[in-house]
Amino acid sequence: MVYSVRFSPQEEELIEEYATLYQMKKSEVIRKLTIEAIEDEIDVEAFRRAKQHFDENPVTYSHEEVGRRLGFR
């Protein structure tokens, strides 16, 4: 799928410099960093949910206990 995105001259220059530095095409830079930003945001949201759950129920387990519960020990 093809998308059209407009960048300011300063943004375009920044993207071009990054692409040159890492020997990538501008389209590769945009694709790569867009996907990474989305994945990072998903990870942050997962952390927030896990932290909220822990704050509401602060139970921890040792490595040994986890191993026993999973049947490894």
C-alpha angles and dihedrals in degrees: 000000000000124000131187117221127178121218131187115244089256092051092047091051091050092050091047092050091049092048091050093047092053096033093241135134115254090244090055091051093050093046095045097046094043092054092044091051091051092048091048091051091050089051092049091050091049089051092049091052093047091047091050090049091049092047089053094044110020099190119145133186131205121237089254092053092049089050091051093047091051092046097246095120 
